[in-house]
Amino acid sequence: MQRIGLYCLFSLLGLLISCGDPNGILEERKLNNGVIQLVFDSKALKSNLLEDQTRKKIHVLLPPSYNQSQKRFPVIYYLHGYEGDSLEFLLFLDALEKTAAAGREFIFVGVDGRNKFHGSFYVNSSVTGAWEDYITDEIVPLIDGKYRTIATSGSRAICGHSMGGFGALYLGFRHPDMFSVVYSLSPGLFDPDGLENALIFWNGIYGARGAIFPAYGTAFAPDSSKAPYYFMVDSDTLNKPDEIAQKWENGFGNLPEKIAGYLANPTRLKALRIDYGLSDIGCIVDGCVYFSGLLEKNKIPHEITAFTGDHTLRSRIIMENMLPFLLDNLEQ
């Protein structure tokens, strides 16, 4: 409730700057904390069957010297967690501002991955829309066209927390020619027992009718014939080797295949790091350790750090872990 109230306050206090521009931006609003809110109409999401609004918000934080020079800057894209939105980074805005004030400047972009079920998982779906394309084909070109970015993969990073941590890995592995640096905090990843353990946890937290089930289902097991929620699921078959179970497993799981897909791409990431809390959700801890083992087995360079903490998004981790890693590896 506090987060919603904070976001609403910033929106109400925002200053309307302009309506529409050559980059396809319908509205530009400067919030009272210096964050810029952009609104555009996504073509990639128009195919969604949920009657979700396709006008999406992007939130941008520019470096302190942006308006005092003609310099170009690297860009960090942030993907929020399940039930979050593109203003989730306000939770660690102090870390962003302190880092930039110390001379390590960058453009920071909060991406909106929220849908009717509170989370898109940043993948293309025949039900919820083409969320991967929405980021790679719409948001990145929009930011490069609107601002003085260094529009190369070497100066572009993607990061995220929880659902967004998965999204950062997923998009980074599929588009290393677009994002050269990936940082993933407490990502959704499955080891061989991950789906079963996640279902138990989700049921305990959200209940059997929680929105996370249709959110995950429509992302990874969409079925347009199954109205009104359009996803394949049968609680009696999730633990059996059938098509439905496999699609659910393939979401956060099937990591060897995801790695094989990455290795088939001639382009490699410059830097990859995964962080998780020692007291995090069990399936996340197990998934991170399992994924790191697969990366090591396949000789994919990466860093992995276990810190004292849980699944909570904390400014300290952003300040001490995420930002130094990203900025040390991005080309300035």
Rosetta silent file (secondary structure, phi, psi, omega in degrees, C-alpha in Angstrom):
SEQUENCE: MQRIGLYCLFSLLGLLISCGDPNGILEERKLNNGVIQLVFDSKALKSNLLEDQTRKKIHVLLPPSYNQSQKRFPVIYYLHGYEGDSLEFLLFLDALEKTAAAGREFIFVGVDGRNKFHGSFYVNSSVTGAWEDYITDEIVPLIDGKYRTIATSGSRAICGHSMGGFGALYLGFRHPDMFSVVYSLSPGLFDPDGLENALIFWNGIYGARGAIFPAYGTAFAPDSSKAPYYFMVDSDTLNKPDEIAQKWENGFGNLPEKIAGYLANPTRLKALRIDYGLSDIGCIVDGCVYFSGLLEKNKIPHEITAFTGDHTLRSRIIMENMLPFLLDNLEQ
SCORE:     score description
SCORE:     0.000 S_00000001
   1 L     0.000  -37.853  179.704    0.000    0.000    0.000 S_00000001
   2 H   -64.103  -40.719 -178.872    2.886    2.396    0.781 S_00000001
   3 H   -64.208  -44.793 -179.728    4.446    1.758   -2.630 S_00000001
   4 H   -61.264  -43.593  179.489    1.150    2.404   -4.447 S_00000001
   5 H   -62.027  -40.648 -179.838    0.634    5.611   -2.485 S_00000001
   6 H   -64.147  -46.073 -178.416    4.154    6.809   -3.279 S_00000001
   7 H   -63.240  -42.658  179.627    3.782    6.118   -6.980 S_00000001
   8 H   -62.632  -38.702 -179.944    0.412    7.903   -7.120 S_00000001
   9 H   -61.813  -46.081 -179.550    1.887   10.926   -5.340 S_00000001
  10 H   -63.093  -37.989 -179.847    4.695   11.233   -7.853 S_00000001
  11 H   -67.463  -41.809 -178.654    2.242   10.936  -10.736 S_00000001
  12 H   -67.401  -31.732 -178.185   -0.112   13.556   -9.297 S_00000001
  13 L   -88.302   -3.054 -176.846    2.730   15.976   -8.696 S_00000001
  14 L   -63.559  153.706  178.646    4.209   15.412  -12.143 S_00000001
  15 E  -106.149  119.863  178.949    4.648   18.236  -14.590 S_00000001
  16 E   -71.260  123.406 -177.156    3.234   17.628  -18.043 S_00000001
  17 E   -97.589  -50.689 -176.387    5.927   18.515  -20.562 S_00000001
  18 E  -158.634  165.094  177.570    4.576   17.551  -23.964 S_00000001
  19 L  -122.860  106.006  177.117    2.133   15.337  -25.808 S_00000001
  20 L    83.541  148.563  173.706    3.620   13.217  -28.564 S_00000001
  21 L  -160.919  176.613 -175.233    6.942   13.473  -30.441 S_00000001
  22 L   -60.850  -18.704 -179.189    8.735   11.958  -33.459 S_00000001
  23 L   -85.397    4.277  179.783    9.729    8.884  -31.430 S_00000001
  24 L    88.192    9.985  179.521    6.106    7.822  -30.983 S_00000001
  25 E   -79.901  125.641 -177.367    5.858    9.119  -27.434 S_00000001
  26 E   -85.558  -29.182 -177.416    2.303   10.144  -26.622 S_00000001
  27 E  -152.388  140.674  175.936    3.047   11.865  -23.346 S_00000001
  28 E  -129.878  125.414 -175.113    6.123   13.047  -21.466 S_00000001
  29 E  -135.232  128.859  177.021    5.834   13.996  -17.821 S_00000001
  30 E   -95.612  120.465  179.530    8.555   15.030  -15.405 S_00000001
  31 L   -80.956  162.531 -172.750    7.908   13.815  -11.875 S_00000001
  32 L   -72.284   -4.773  175.705    8.944   15.892   -8.885 S_00000001
  33 L  -100.654    9.279  178.309   11.860   13.553   -8.095 S_00000001
  34 L    91.935   -8.921  178.413   13.475   14.144  -11.490 S_00000001
  35 L   -75.397  138.759  179.111   12.256   10.912  -13.043 S_00000001
  36 E  -101.184  129.319  177.950   10.784   11.292  -16.540 S_00000001
  37 E  -104.117  121.512  177.332    7.629    9.345  -17.401 S_00000001
  38 E  -110.498  141.937  176.656    7.111    8.462  -21.056 S_00000001
  39 E  -123.420  130.307  175.525    3.908    6.966  -22.459 S_00000001
  40 E  -141.654  162.707 -178.967    3.710    5.181  -25.811 S_00000001
  41 E   -99.765  116.710 -175.381    1.320    2.791  -27.512 S_00000001
  42 L   -83.373  121.803  174.012    2.853   -0.664  -27.950 S_00000001
  43 L   -73.820  -32.755 -177.654    2.149   -2.452  -31.227 S_00000001
  44 L   -64.255  -27.219 -176.659    3.760   -5.622  -29.876 S_00000001
  45 L   -96.423   -1.648 -177.556    1.139   -5.919  -27.138 S_00000001
  46 L   -67.317  -19.552 -179.240   -1.918   -5.261  -29.297 S_00000001
  47 L   -80.483   -0.716 -175.808   -2.296   -8.989  -29.959 S_00000001
  48 L   -66.833  146.113 -177.844   -3.061   -9.731  -26.293 S_00000001
  49 L   -96.823    3.576 -174.663   -6.358  -11.517  -25.577 S_00000001
  50 L   -94.688    1.621 -175.192   -6.780  -10.086  -22.077 S_00000001
  51 L    59.566   33.233  177.064   -8.034   -6.676  -23.224 S_00000001
  52 L   -73.750  145.823  175.886   -5.002   -5.187  -21.496 S_00000001
  53 L   -63.138  130.395 -179.946   -4.203   -1.515  -22.078 S_00000001
  54 L   -95.253   -4.831  171.527   -1.426   -1.205  -24.675 S_00000001
  55 E   -76.593  116.499 -174.827   -0.426    2.305  -23.597 S_00000001
  56 E  -116.381  149.110  178.301    2.663    1.619  -21.531 S_00000001
  57 E  -100.496  138.294  170.524    4.759    3.791  -19.242 S_00000001
  58 E  -120.080  138.803  178.412    8.531    3.913  -19.260 S_00000001
  59 E  -117.372  129.258 -171.154   10.367    5.730  -16.473 S_00000001
  60 E  -123.215  134.241  172.347   13.752    7.297  -17.173 S_00000001
  61 E  -114.461  117.798 -179.895   16.381    8.773  -14.864 S_00000001
  62 L   -90.920  152.656  179.006   18.920   10.947  -16.672 S_00000001
  63 L   -68.809  156.899 -176.331   22.438   11.611  -15.339 S_00000001
  64 L   -56.624  -34.306 -175.030   23.117   14.946  -13.572 S_00000001
  65 L   -92.110    6.872 -172.418   25.240   16.339  -16.418 S_00000001
  66 H   -56.052  -44.724 -175.694   22.857   15.339  -19.230 S_00000001
  67 H   -87.280    0.531  179.861   21.587   18.861  -19.934 S_00000001
  68 H  -108.134    8.468 -179.289   25.005   20.517  -19.485 S_00000001
  69 L  -155.188  177.188  173.963   26.826   18.668  -22.250 S_00000001
  70 L  -109.817   17.951 -178.799   26.475   16.808  -25.529 S_00000001
  71 L   -66.330  149.853  173.339   27.994   13.651  -24.088 S_00000001
  72 L  -101.332  152.779 -171.687   26.459   10.255  -24.769 S_00000001
  73 E  -129.842  151.151  172.445   25.801    7.781  -21.970 S_00000001
  74 L   -69.936  160.565 -176.453   25.497    4.026  -21.430 S_00000001
  75 E  -124.073  134.994  174.668   22.009    2.722  -20.646 S_00000001
  76 E  -113.959  121.276  176.994   20.837    0.351  -17.913 S_00000001
  77 E   -99.242  129.693 -178.168   17.421   -1.282  -18.400 S_00000001
  78 E  -114.309  128.640  177.849   15.689   -2.493  -15.235 S_00000001
  79 E  -106.964  123.640 -176.399   12.961   -5.181  -15.184 S_00000001
  80 L   -78.065  169.782  179.317   10.744   -5.235  -12.092 S_00000001
  81 L   -86.198  176.405  179.109    9.495   -8.239  -10.151 S_00000001
  82 L   -60.453  135.309 -177.080    6.071   -9.855  -10.070 S_00000001
  83 L    74.905    3.084  176.135    3.397   -7.413   -8.831 S_00000001
  84 L   -91.531 -167.061  174.347    5.798   -4.497   -9.393 S_00000001
  85 L  -154.866 -172.671 -173.177    5.830   -1.859  -12.126 S_00000001
  86 L   -70.789   -6.618  174.877    8.237    0.454  -13.936 S_00000001
  87 L  -100.149   11.349  178.878    8.607    2.654  -10.849 S_00000001
  88 H   -57.213  -29.918 -177.283    9.894   -0.178   -8.681 S_00000001
  89 H   -68.052   -9.567  173.085   13.354    1.373   -8.875 S_00000001
  90 H   -60.531  -22.302  178.449   12.155    4.203   -6.615 S_00000001
  91 H   -66.549  -20.762  176.711   12.889    1.708   -3.844 S_00000001
  92 H  -131.484   29.939  179.059   16.594    2.202   -4.576 S_00000001
  93 H   -58.566  -35.065  179.529   16.552    5.660   -6.146 S_00000001
  94 H   -60.523  -38.936  179.270   19.019    6.845   -3.501 S_00000001
  95 H   -66.402  -40.323  178.066   21.602    4.327   -4.723 S_00000001
  96 H   -63.662  -45.352 -177.409   21.167    5.469   -8.325 S_00000001
  97 H   -68.019  -40.734  179.229   21.514    9.132   -7.389 S_00000001
  98 H   -64.816  -41.192  179.995   24.545    8.612   -5.150 S_00000001
  99 H   -64.684  -44.665  179.492   26.343    6.594   -7.814 S_00000001
 100 H   -66.665  -38.977  179.581   25.666    9.201  -10.513 S_00000001
 101 H   -64.835  -26.031  179.061   26.631   12.064   -8.182 S_00000001
 102 L   -81.428    2.575  174.854   29.967   10.339   -7.619 S_00000001
 103 L   103.403   -3.147  178.658   30.711   10.695  -11.321 S_00000001
 104 L   -97.838   87.736 -169.023   29.618    7.300  -12.645 S_00000001
 105 L   -94.792  150.449 -177.029   26.868    8.521  -14.934 S_00000001
 106 L  -164.354  162.593  170.241   24.341    6.511  -16.933 S_00000001
 107 E   -97.519  129.659 -177.137   20.779    6.601  -18.238 S_00000001
 108 E  -114.701  130.341 -175.247   18.501    4.345  -16.199 S_00000001
 109 E  -123.990  120.395  174.379   15.256    2.978  -17.669 S_00000001
 110 E   -92.602  119.676 -176.485   12.479    1.294  -15.688 S_00000001
 111 E   -95.933  138.610  178.192   10.493   -1.025  -17.964 S_00000001
 112 L   -90.201  113.521  177.807    6.817   -1.837  -17.342 S_00000001
 113 L  -116.062   22.764 -176.839    6.210   -5.603  -17.465 S_00000001
 114 L   -91.968  139.257  175.683    2.892   -5.645  -15.620 S_00000001
 115 L  -132.209 -164.989 -177.395   -0.306   -7.041  -17.143 S_00000001
 116 L   -55.266  -32.523 -178.352   -3.795   -8.104  -16.014 S_00000001
 117 L   -99.979   17.380  172.222   -2.271  -10.900  -13.933 S_00000001
 118 L    77.175    7.368  177.520    0.410   -8.606  -12.410 S_00000001
 119 L  -177.102  131.418 -177.063    3.340   -9.972  -14.393 S_00000001
 120 L   -96.451  -19.045 -174.504    4.261  -10.823  -17.999 S_00000001
 121 L    65.696    7.137  171.941    7.579  -12.611  -17.307 S_00000001
 122 L    62.207   32.011  177.930    8.920  -10.616  -20.299 S_00000001
 123 L  -120.384  157.076  175.281    8.292  -13.385  -22.840 S_00000001
 124 E   -73.672  133.161 -179.230    6.271  -13.470  -26.053 S_00000001
 125 E  -139.175  139.902  177.643    2.879  -15.076  -25.545 S_00000001
 126 L   -70.435  -11.662 -179.712   -0.025  -15.689  -27.905 S_00000001
 127 L  -103.191  -49.451 -173.952   -2.320  -14.669  -25.033 S_00000001
 128 L   -92.071  -12.801 -179.381   -0.650  -11.794  -23.176 S_00000001
 129 E   114.169  172.014 -176.206    1.233  -10.224  -26.085 S_00000001
 130 E   -91.501   79.673 -174.927    4.789  -10.076  -27.406 S_00000001
 131 H   -70.806  -33.316  175.682    6.578   -8.760  -24.307 S_00000001
 132 H   -63.837  -47.371  179.353   10.042   -9.722  -25.517 S_00000001
 133 H   -64.779  -35.071  177.929    9.478   -7.808  -28.774 S_00000001
 134 H   -56.355  -37.237  179.345    7.995   -4.907  -26.793 S_00000001
 135 H   -81.562  -53.030 -172.380   11.377   -4.466  -25.108 S_00000001
 136 H   -74.885  -35.521 -174.868   13.806   -5.297  -27.909 S_00000001
 137 H   -97.656  -15.400 -176.503   11.898   -3.851  -30.887 S_00000001
 138 H  -119.406  -55.944 -173.147   10.140   -0.899  -29.261 S_00000001
 139 H   -69.284  -48.165 -178.498   11.616    0.320  -25.976 S_00000001
 140 H   -60.814  -48.905  176.212   15.323    0.083  -26.812 S_00000001
 141 H   -61.710  -35.462  179.004   14.941    1.897  -30.180 S_00000001
 142 H   -62.586  -45.853 -179.376   12.661    4.474  -28.538 S_00000001
 143 H   -66.019  -41.638  178.671   15.251    5.276  -25.836 S_00000001
 144 H   -65.285  -32.744  179.057   18.081    5.406  -28.389 S_00000001
 145 H   -77.971  -28.853 -175.140   16.014    7.750  -30.562 S_00000001
 146 H   -87.171  -36.554 -172.485   14.923   10.004  -27.710 S_00000001
 147 L  -121.177  166.186  178.003   18.129   10.381  -25.687 S_00000001
 148 L   -82.591   79.709  177.890   21.883   10.686  -26.213 S_00000001
 149 E   -94.233  161.408  164.476   22.713    7.067  -25.609 S_00000001
 150 L   -89.984   97.893 -167.373   25.777    5.135  -26.668 S_00000001
 151 L   -84.184   58.647  175.538   23.660    2.957  -28.907 S_00000001
 152 L  -133.276  157.439 -179.340   25.827   -0.160  -28.962 S_00000001
 153 H   -61.122  -32.535 -178.804   25.555   -3.456  -27.111 S_00000001
 154 H   -64.565  -19.985 -179.299   28.799   -2.711  -25.280 S_00000001
 155 H  -114.447   22.932 -178.332   27.134    0.259  -23.576 S_00000001
 156 E  -130.889  124.780 -179.380   23.778   -1.384  -22.898 S_00000001
 157 E  -121.458  155.245  173.857   22.958   -3.507  -19.821 S_00000001
 158 E  -131.338  137.549 -176.814   19.844   -5.304  -18.635 S_00000001
 159 E  -146.590  168.641  178.795   19.100   -6.187  -15.028 S_00000001
 160 E   179.617  169.206 -177.514   16.177   -7.106  -12.823 S_00000001
 161 E  -120.577  134.476  174.554   14.843   -8.581   -9.608 S_00000001
 162 L    61.087 -116.694  174.476   12.852  -11.820   -9.149 S_00000001
 163 H   -53.925  -39.193  178.310   10.577  -12.128  -12.218 S_00000001
 164 H   -70.298  -28.842  174.828   12.724   -9.344  -13.647 S_00000001
 165 H   -65.777  -41.096  173.245   15.871  -11.249  -12.760 S_00000001
 166 H   -62.272  -46.211 -178.667   14.602  -14.107  -14.887 S_00000001
 167 H   -59.078  -39.231  179.189   13.667  -11.640  -17.618 S_00000001
 168 H   -63.545  -43.595  177.729   17.163  -10.131  -17.629 S_00000001
 169 H   -65.641  -45.667 -177.336   18.743  -13.572  -18.048 S_00000001
 170 H   -60.239  -49.962 -178.460   16.191  -14.648  -20.639 S_00000001
 171 H   -71.881  -37.561  178.568   16.566  -11.532  -22.788 S_00000001
 172 H   -63.757  -40.486  179.865   20.311  -11.291  -22.265 S_00000001
 173 H   -70.815  -30.798 -179.074   20.846  -14.877  -23.396 S_00000001
 174 H   -87.717  -19.892 -176.436   18.602  -14.394  -26.435 S_00000001
 175 L  -135.589   56.784  178.942   19.930  -10.951  -27.385 S_00000001
 176 L   -67.625  -15.165  175.294   23.632  -10.697  -26.465 S_00000001
 177 L   -78.825  -10.203  178.366   24.009   -8.491  -29.545 S_00000001
 178 L  -107.330  -42.547  179.943   21.736   -5.944  -27.843 S_00000001
 179 L  -119.381  115.309 -177.303   22.673   -6.287  -24.144 S_00000001
 180 L   -90.526  -18.106 -176.053   26.316   -7.075  -23.409 S_00000001
 181 E  -127.012  131.425 -178.305   26.039   -6.987  -19.588 S_00000001
 182 E  -128.703  130.451  173.259   23.457   -8.856  -17.491 S_00000001
 183 E  -126.262  126.915 -176.052   22.831   -8.649  -13.760 S_00000001
 184 E  -124.735  119.108 -178.764   20.169  -10.879  -12.227 S_00000001
 185 E  -107.017  120.281  177.924   19.024  -10.473   -8.607 S_00000001
 186 L    49.917   53.101 -173.247   17.060  -13.326   -6.995 S_00000001
 187 L   -75.011  154.286  170.351   15.863  -14.653  -10.367 S_00000001
 188 L   -75.295  109.941  178.595   13.114  -17.179  -10.978 S_00000001
 189 L  -141.760  142.615 -179.808   15.055  -20.298  -12.025 S_00000001
 190 L  -111.628  130.734  163.390   14.166  -23.987  -11.649 S_00000001
 191 L   -83.296 -175.358 -177.219   16.442  -26.870  -10.840 S_00000001
 192 L   -57.390  -23.065  178.018   14.957  -30.329  -11.675 S_00000001
 193 L  -104.367    8.571 -170.699   12.615  -30.061   -8.644 S_00000001
 194 H   -64.448  -41.783 -177.902   11.943  -26.353   -9.045 S_00000001
 195 H   -62.105  -48.116 -179.777    8.440  -26.455  -10.518 S_00000001
 196 H   -59.094  -45.480 -179.162    7.076  -28.710   -7.801 S_00000001
 197 H   -67.851  -37.040  179.335    8.644  -26.599   -5.052 S_00000001
 198 H   -66.625  -41.054  179.951    7.488  -23.333   -6.643 S_00000001
 199 H   -61.816  -39.610  177.571    3.890  -24.535   -6.917 S_00000001
 200 H   -63.794  -45.498 -179.152    3.888  -25.398   -3.223 S_00000001
 201 H   -65.570  -47.964 -179.310    5.322  -21.987   -2.333 S_00000001
 202 H   -59.853  -41.602  179.648    3.000  -20.034   -4.648 S_00000001
 203 H   -63.318  -37.487  179.327   -0.027  -21.848   -3.305 S_00000001
 204 H   -70.281  -33.630 -177.990    1.040  -21.005    0.251 S_00000001
 205 H   -86.366  -46.769 -172.232    1.612  -17.333   -0.502 S_00000001
 206 H  -102.501  -16.641 -175.437   -1.083  -16.536   -3.047 S_00000001
 207 L    82.811  164.126 -174.559   -3.620  -19.320   -2.527 S_00000001
 208 L   -61.988  -24.185 -179.016   -5.028  -21.632   -5.194 S_00000001
 209 L  -103.374   15.451 -179.120   -6.767  -18.731   -6.938 S_00000001
 210 L   -64.579  149.524 -176.079   -3.805  -16.366   -6.856 S_00000001
 211 L   -66.749  -18.173 -177.429   -3.062  -14.361   -9.995 S_00000001
 212 H   -65.294  -27.357 -179.908    0.447  -15.781  -10.254 S_00000001
 213 H   -68.746  -51.240  174.269   -0.920  -19.058  -11.642 S_00000001
 214 H   -67.094  -28.091  177.178   -2.643  -17.508  -14.690 S_00000001
 215 H   -62.767  -51.443 -179.876    0.286  -15.074  -14.994 S_00000001
 216 H   -67.439  -42.194 -177.797    2.822  -17.886  -15.259 S_00000001
 217 H   -63.786  -45.239 -179.546    0.436  -20.089  -17.261 S_00000001
 218 H   -70.750  -24.325  177.254   -0.429  -17.502  -19.904 S_00000001
 219 H   -74.202  -46.699 -169.404    3.256  -16.621  -20.262 S_00000001
 220 H  -110.009  -18.767  178.003    4.620  -20.131  -20.696 S_00000001
 221 L  -133.870   53.500 -175.907    1.660  -22.388  -21.515 S_00000001
 222 E   -69.677  147.006  177.362   -0.740  -20.128  -23.416 S_00000001
 223 L  -150.011  103.989 -174.812   -3.768  -21.617  -25.125 S_00000001
 224 L   -66.025  -13.101 -179.550   -6.133  -19.222  -26.889 S_00000001
 225 L   -85.442   -9.503 -174.249   -8.903  -21.857  -26.941 S_00000001
 226 L  -104.120   71.185  176.650   -9.168  -21.996  -23.164 S_00000001
 227 L   -70.499  151.042    3.603  -11.208  -18.912  -22.259 S_00000001
 228 L   -93.976   -7.708 -174.712  -11.284  -16.915  -20.097 S_00000001
 229 L   -97.144  -12.551  169.533   -7.749  -17.387  -18.772 S_00000001
 230 L    58.175   41.741  173.273   -6.241  -18.936  -21.891 S_00000001
 231 E  -144.682  156.376 -176.825   -3.628  -21.221  -20.375 S_00000001
 232 L   -93.542  121.036  174.744   -3.084  -24.922  -20.029 S_00000001
 233 L  -158.989  140.410  175.750   -3.015  -26.319  -16.534 S_00000001
 234 L  -147.886  112.009 -173.731   -4.301  -29.399  -14.807 S_00000001
 235 L   -58.829  -23.092 -179.956   -3.226  -29.916  -11.206 S_00000001
 236 L   -81.705  -12.756 -175.550   -3.395  -33.670  -11.672 S_00000001
 237 L  -114.539   -5.470 -175.614   -0.946  -33.630  -14.555 S_00000001
 238 L   -60.375  -27.762 -179.270    1.671  -31.058  -13.555 S_00000001
 239 L   -99.275   15.256  177.821    3.911  -33.774  -12.135 S_00000001
 240 L  -111.983  152.099 -176.838    3.506  -36.088  -15.133 S_00000001
 241 L   -78.580   62.994  178.153    5.647  -36.041  -18.288 S_00000001
 242 L  -116.634 -177.534 -174.049    2.966  -34.644  -20.577 S_00000001
 243 H   -61.879  -42.508 -177.410    2.685  -31.536  -22.748 S_00000001
 244 H   -64.535  -49.820 -179.805    1.148  -29.321  -20.072 S_00000001
 245 H   -59.278  -39.681 -178.519    3.696  -30.208  -17.419 S_00000001
 246 H   -65.034  -39.444  179.024    6.531  -29.711  -19.899 S_00000001
 247 H   -65.567  -40.829  177.546    5.364  -26.220  -20.832 S_00000001
 248 H   -66.315  -39.697  178.458    5.167  -25.230  -17.167 S_00000001
 249 H   -64.720  -37.453 -175.292    8.592  -26.752  -16.548 S_00000001
 250 H   -69.255  -16.385 -178.992   10.063  -24.930  -19.542 S_00000001
 251 H   -59.735  -81.595  177.472    9.196  -21.519  -18.091 S_00000001
 252 H   -83.611   -9.096 -174.920   11.744  -21.017  -15.339 S_00000001
 253 L  -107.206 -151.643 -176.443   13.267  -24.431  -16.049 S_00000001
 254 L    50.596   45.261 -174.668   14.782  -26.406  -18.904 S_00000001
 255 H   -66.670  -34.205  176.115   17.971  -24.463  -18.284 S_00000001
 256 H   -58.600  -38.455  178.910   20.266  -26.772  -20.309 S_00000001
 257 H   -68.504  -38.321  178.308   18.200  -25.986  -23.414 S_00000001
 258 H   -63.880  -39.129  177.977   18.308  -22.240  -22.684 S_00000001
 259 H   -67.515  -40.235  178.595   22.093  -22.442  -22.378 S_00000001
 260 H   -61.099  -39.415  177.696   22.317  -24.442  -25.617 S_00000001
 261 H   -63.094  -39.291  178.205   20.340  -21.711  -27.368 S_00000001
 262 H   -66.154  -42.990 -178.229   22.759  -19.101  -26.085 S_00000001
 263 H   -68.084  -22.300  178.012   25.802  -21.112  -27.182 S_00000001
 264 L   -75.704  -14.254  178.233   24.337  -21.437  -30.671 S_00000001
 265 L   -86.134  129.858 -179.110   24.544  -17.649  -30.988 S_00000001
 266 L   -67.309  -18.836 -179.138   27.980  -16.467  -32.212 S_00000001
 267 L   -89.081  140.957 -179.676   27.774  -13.380  -29.966 S_00000001
 268 L  -118.604  149.487  173.066   28.732  -13.690  -26.289 S_00000001
 269 L   -65.840  146.935  175.984   27.865  -11.592  -23.259 S_00000001
 270 L   -78.892  -37.930 -176.429   30.674   -9.456  -21.931 S_00000001
 271 E  -153.455  141.728 -177.841   29.694   -9.925  -18.284 S_00000001
 272 E  -142.340  130.513  177.824   27.103  -11.919  -16.334 S_00000001
 273 E  -140.995  140.315  177.036   26.350  -11.927  -12.617 S_00000001
 274 E  -124.144  129.213  176.073   23.711  -13.611  -10.467 S_00000001
 275 E  -122.359  143.488  175.549   23.080  -12.625   -6.838 S_00000001
 276 E  -150.218  156.074  179.554   20.735  -14.261   -4.355 S_00000001
 277 E   -87.149  141.913 -179.949   20.060  -14.152   -0.631 S_00000001
 278 L   -63.231  -25.010  178.977   20.997  -17.076    1.572 S_00000001
 279 L  -103.779   19.680 -179.847   17.552  -16.837    3.198 S_00000001
 280 L   -70.886  175.814  177.183   15.693  -16.462   -0.102 S_00000001
 281 L   -56.474  136.645 -173.275   12.879  -18.752   -1.266 S_00000001
 282 H   -54.789  -43.942 -177.809   14.180  -22.310   -1.456 S_00000001
 283 H   -67.814  -27.078  177.628   13.419  -22.891   -5.128 S_00000001
 284 H   -73.965  -44.590  176.898   15.240  -19.657   -6.037 S_00000001
 285 H   -58.768  -49.871 -178.671   18.356  -20.570   -4.059 S_00000001
 286 H   -62.680  -39.920 -179.404   18.399  -24.055   -5.572 S_00000001
 287 H   -65.777  -40.706  179.229   17.740  -22.690   -9.061 S_00000001
 288 H   -64.523  -45.123 -179.999   20.574  -20.150   -8.873 S_00000001
 289 H   -63.854  -43.279  179.701   23.084  -22.730   -7.668 S_00000001
 290 H   -63.204  -45.145 -179.615   21.955  -25.227  -10.312 S_00000001
 291 H   -63.095  -42.338  178.419   22.147  -22.636  -13.109 S_00000001
 292 H   -60.833  -39.900  177.693   25.617  -21.536  -12.031 S_00000001
 293 H   -62.513  -39.986  178.110   26.758  -25.157  -12.140 S_00000001
 294 H   -66.997  -40.227  177.904   25.454  -25.511  -15.690 S_00000001
 295 H   -61.738  -43.471  179.079   27.176  -22.291  -16.738 S_00000001
 296 H   -63.518  -42.739  179.663   30.449  -23.516  -15.269 S_00000001
 297 H   -60.538  -35.589 -179.277   30.053  -26.895  -16.971 S_00000001
 298 L   -93.456   11.067  176.033   29.576  -25.123  -20.294 S_00000001
 299 L    57.240   40.348  176.054   32.514  -22.788  -19.638 S_00000001
 300 L   -97.891  113.260 -177.582   30.356  -19.672  -19.676 S_00000001
 301 L   -60.594  135.603  178.083   32.095  -16.953  -17.614 S_00000001
 302 L  -165.058  166.751  172.319   29.941  -15.544  -14.850 S_00000001
 303 E  -118.582  147.055  173.917   29.900  -14.400  -11.256 S_00000001
 304 E  -140.432  133.688 -176.359   27.544  -15.639   -8.572 S_00000001
 305 E  -133.411  131.498  173.383   27.239  -14.196   -5.073 S_00000001
 306 E  -105.505  120.917 -178.504   25.179  -15.320   -2.092 S_00000001
 307 E  -110.636  163.854  176.680   24.569  -12.487    0.347 S_00000001
 308 L   -74.824  112.744 -177.612   23.042  -12.366    3.811 S_00000001
 309 L   159.731 -178.496 -178.068   19.382  -11.625    3.200 S_00000001
 310 L  -118.496 -146.653 -176.495   16.098  -12.836    1.748 S_00000001
 311 L   -86.167   -2.865 -177.788   13.992  -12.029   -1.338 S_00000001
 312 L   -66.138  135.975  176.901   13.466   -8.398   -0.328 S_00000001
 313 L   -78.626  114.962 -174.544   14.736   -5.817   -2.801 S_00000001
 314 L  -118.784  137.955 -179.541   17.257   -3.746   -0.845 S_00000001
 315 H   -60.720  -32.856 -178.548   19.026   -0.539   -1.823 S_00000001
 316 H   -60.374  -41.973 -179.261   22.248   -1.782   -0.220 S_00000001
 317 H   -67.842  -37.171  177.366   22.546   -4.658   -2.699 S_00000001
 318 H   -64.004  -44.266 -177.008   21.914   -2.302   -5.606 S_00000001
 319 H   -69.679  -43.337 -172.870   24.544    0.134   -4.326 S_00000001
 320 H   -90.480  -28.615 -174.734   27.202   -2.408   -3.377 S_00000001
 321 H  -110.548  -59.245 -170.119   26.627   -5.181   -5.919 S_00000001
 322 H   -66.695  -55.518 -173.293   24.528   -4.296   -8.950 S_00000001
 323 H   -64.752  -44.062  177.174   25.694   -0.809   -9.941 S_00000001
 324 H   -60.311  -40.728  179.794   29.456   -1.381   -9.516 S_00000001
 325 H   -62.835  -48.176 -178.199   29.234   -4.593  -11.562 S_00000001
 326 H   -63.103  -47.867 -175.180   27.254   -2.982  -14.372 S_00000001
 327 H   -73.348  -26.727  175.624   29.322    0.196  -14.583 S_00000001
 328 H   -68.677  -23.332 -174.524   32.639   -1.642  -14.351 S_00000001
 329 H  -108.984  -13.089  177.561   31.676   -3.611  -17.453 S_00000001
 330 L   -81.695  143.197  175.788   29.807   -1.069  -19.573 S_00000001
 331 L   -79.044  128.368 -176.302   31.699    0.943  -22.170 S_00000001
 332 L   -93.063    0.000    0.000   31.535    4.651  -21.312 S_00000001
